[in-house]
Amino acid sequence: MTASPAFHRIFIPKPLRQNKRIVISKVEIMTSRLIFGAALLGALMTSQSASALSCARPDLVHTLEQAKDSPKIYYILVGRFQSLTRGPAFPQMGPSRSPEEQFNPKSPRVMQSYFEGFSIAKNPRYDVPLSRFPVDIEVSCAGPWCSDVPSPDRRLIAFVEARDGQPPVLKISPCPSHTFEANRKQVQKVRQCLDKKCASEEPNWR
């Protein structure tokens, strides 16, 4: 029987007479403008898709304080996620795909996974060990930039949202702010700040 993780309430005139040649010339000019405009748009979109997505640096303490202030309930899990779905969540983008295809809106996808690790407590003695704990991972896109499920090799601190009658969900956007590397210092920081308000050490979040 799978143990239940500890939870934290953290986290739209009239036509003029013109001779035939003039009309044809105007049509030719308009057509050439449309072609040029389409080519320019395509070049712009291609150059944008080739550039990297710029994200603000996520901050663990800021996310923790947001989760604590949220009306939602969050599990704070430390460990690894194993996706039950093979392959990437979204098709790989690249030169073989048209700019329109790359920039078309894409609905978020939910990928089933299980989690191996523990739900963190202030005192390590009260951590709740979890094995094959089901977690849904919601991934999404911003234009051609899409998120994906974490590699099973990565040990993470994850803020996972509890849901009634469904597995909890970990939401990962192209600029993720709910997952962090679970190094010793970061894990200790979470323990220290679970029951008290902490200030971010990042100057942009103060």
Secondary structure, DSSP 8 states (H G I E B T S, - for coil): ------EES----------HHHHHHHHHHHHHHHHHHHHHHHHHHHHHHHS--------HHHHHHHHHHSSS-EEEEEEEEEESS-S-SS---STTS-HHHHHS----EEEEEEEEEEE--SSGGG-EEEEEEEEEEEE-EETTEE-----TT--EEEEEEEETTEEEEEEE-SS--SEEE--HHHHHHHHHHTTS----SSGGG-
